[in-house]
Amino acid sequence: MWIWESVRHIYAFLAVIPVIPFAIIYWGYGAFVHDKKKAFMLAMDVTTALLVGCVAVLFDRIFGSSFGVYLIILVLLLLGGFIGNMQFRKRGSVDSKKVFRAVWRIGFLFMSALYVLFMFIGIGKVLLLPM
């Protein structure tokens, strides 16, 4: 039980400010491999997992719901269906690894934008609407 709680606390700590894990992974892995593109892609992939949780919590807090994580999963699944459909129409087959990677990296871009937007909205709600 303590292992689960420890993992949960570490995830929560890293997800609060996802720029820090992104930078650590980018510079650390980049120094190890000496390939900035691979380091950037790995940092994107890891940070996406952190952003999903953080954006879901921010969505739930701002809108007073508990649907945030389900909405994100739904949007990512729909995006995967659209990309898979386009790939099938173009090539006649679907490479699920490429579809997953594309959805995950597009998710990084959307989650990053939503993270910034929701942080501003959340900070604005706290400053403008005192408890």
N, C-alpha and C positions, 0 to 999 in steps of 0.2 A: 504494500500500500504506500509506503514512503517513497518508493521509486516513482510511482505514478505521480504523486504530489510534487516530487522534485522536478520531473520532466515538465509538468504543467507550469510550475513557477518559472522555470528557465524559458519555456516557450513564451509565456506572458511577458517576461522581462525583455526578451529579444523583440517581440512583436510591438511593443510600445513605440519604439523608435526604430523602424526597419532600415533606416539609412546606415546605422552603425553596423549591423551584421553584413549588410551589402558591402560596405567599405572594407571590413575585416576580411571577408571572403575574397573580394576582388584583389586586394593587395597581397594577402597571404598566399592564395593559390597562384596569383600572377607571378610572385617572386619564386615560387616553387617550380612552376612549369615554364615560365618565360614566354607564355602565349597570352597576350592581353584579351584576345577575342574569346578564348576558352574560359578564361577567368571571369570575364564579364557575363558570359552565358551561364556559368555555374552560379555566380552571385545572383543573377536574375531568377534562376530556378529556385534557389533556396529562399530568396526574399519573397517570392510569390506565395509560398506556403505561409510565411509570416503575415503577409498582407491580407490574405484571405480571412484569417482569424481576426485581425485587427479591424478591417473594414466591416466585417460582420458585426462585431461588438459595437463599433461606432454607429452603424446603421440602426442597430437595436436601441441604443441609447438616445439617438436623435429622434427617431420616429416612434419610440415607445412600443416596439414590437419584438417578437422573438423569431422573425422569419428571415433575418439577414443572411445566415449561412446557407439556408435552403435556396434563397433567391440567387446567391452567387453560384451555387452548384448548378441550379437550373440554367442560368445564363451561360455558364461554361459548357454544359451539355448541349444546349441549343447551338452554340457557336461551333462545337465539335461536329454536330450533325450537318451544319451548313458547309463547313470546310470539307468534311468527308464527302458530301454530295458533290461539291465542285470538283474534288479530286476524282471521284468516280466518273463524272461526266467527261472530264478531260482525258483521263488515262484508262478508264475501264476497270480499274481496281482501286482499292483503298489501302494505303500504307498507314496502319493505325499508329505506329510510332511517330511518324511525321505529323499526323493530325494532332496527336496528344501534345507533342512539342510545340506546335503552332498555337494551339489553344492556350497552353500554359504560358507562353511568352506574350501572347496578346493579352491574356489575363493580367500579366505583370503591368502592362501599360495602363489598362483600365483601373486596376486596383491602386496603382500609384496615384493616378489622377483623383480617384474617389477618396483615397486616404488624405490627400492634401485638402480637398474640398470639405470632407467631413470633419477634419480637424479644425478648419476655420469656422465651420458652422458650430461645432461643439464648443469651441472657445468663445465664440460670439454669444451663444446661449448662456454660458456660465457668467460672462461679464455683463450682459444686458439684462438677464433675468435672475436676480439674486434669489437664493433659496429662502 
